[in-house]
Amino acid sequence: MDDQTRIEIEAAAFRRLRKHLMEDRADVQNIDLMNLAGFCRNCLSRWYQEAAAERGIEIGKAEAREIYYGMPYDDWKTQHQSEADEAKKAAFEVAFRENVGKDG
């Protein structure tokens, strides 16, 4: 497989993952993703931002989230996010520290 084809396939897989998380399973909370998998939609938007920066394209955190979510992040939270209980919040602190780090 040549590099261009590989890149196109990887991009298609990313787009499908985004669709799955944003449309097919919008009910799955970010905190649950982070607690179970060590990443969430916000991580994906940050990775998008980091990939752009590696190519000399500066995108702010809010802009990267809006690109990923397809809307302002606060709108997504209002439409899809529910309050997490204390156990989930505590597990999130551990998962975030282990997978993202203190500065995340």
N, C-alpha and C positions, 0 to 999 in steps of 0.2 A: 504494500500500500504506500502510495507517495504521501509526502507531508501535507500537501494541500487537502487531499481527500481525508486524511486523519483529522486535520483541523476542522473540516466541515462536519465530520461525524461527531467529533467531540462537542462542537457548538450545537448540533442538533440534539445531542443527549442532554446538554445543559438546558436548552429551551424546553425539552420534554419534562425534565425535573422541575423547572420553574412552573410549567403549566400544572403539573401534578400537585405541587404545593400550593399554588395560588388559586386554582380552579377546582381540581378534583378533590382536594383535601384541605380546603380552607378552614375546615373545622378543627384541624390539628393545631394546637397552640404552639407558639414558638418555644415556650418554656418546656413543653413536653418533648419537642425535638431536641432541644439542648440537653435535657436531662437524660434522654435515651441514647442519642447519637453523638452528642458533643458538638453539634452545629445546629443553626436554625436559619430562617430566612434572612435575618440581619447579618449573619456570617456570610451568606451568599452575596448580599449586597456589598459587604466590606471586601470580599474577595474580588468582586467586579471592580470596585474602586481601586484596589491595589494593582490589579492587572492593567487598568488604564494608566495608573501612575508609572508603572514599569515601561510604558510606551510614551511617556512624556505628556500624558493627558491628565490634567488635574480636575478631579471631580470631588466635590465636597460630600460629606457623609449624608446629608439630607438629600442631595441630588442623586447619589447612588441608590439610596433607599427608594426614592420616587421612581427611578428607572426600573429597579427590580420589582417593586410592588405594583407599578403601573398607576400609582396615585400617591399623594402625600402619606407618609407613614402614619400620621395621626388619624387620617381618614380610615386607613386599614385597621388600626387598633380599635377605633370606634365601631366599625362594622363587624369585626371578627374576633377580637380579643376579649376574654373574660378574666375576671380576677382569679388569681391563683391562691391556693391555700398555703398555709405556713410551711407545710412539709415540702411542697413543690418549690417554694421560694428558697428554702434551705438547701435542697438538692441542686437547685440552679446555681447557687453561690459556689458550690463545690465544682459542678460541671463547667461553669464559666472559668473559674480559676485554673482548672486542669487543662482546658481546651483552648481558651482564648488568652488567658493571662490577666494580670492586674490592670493593664492599660487598655485592653480590648478596644 
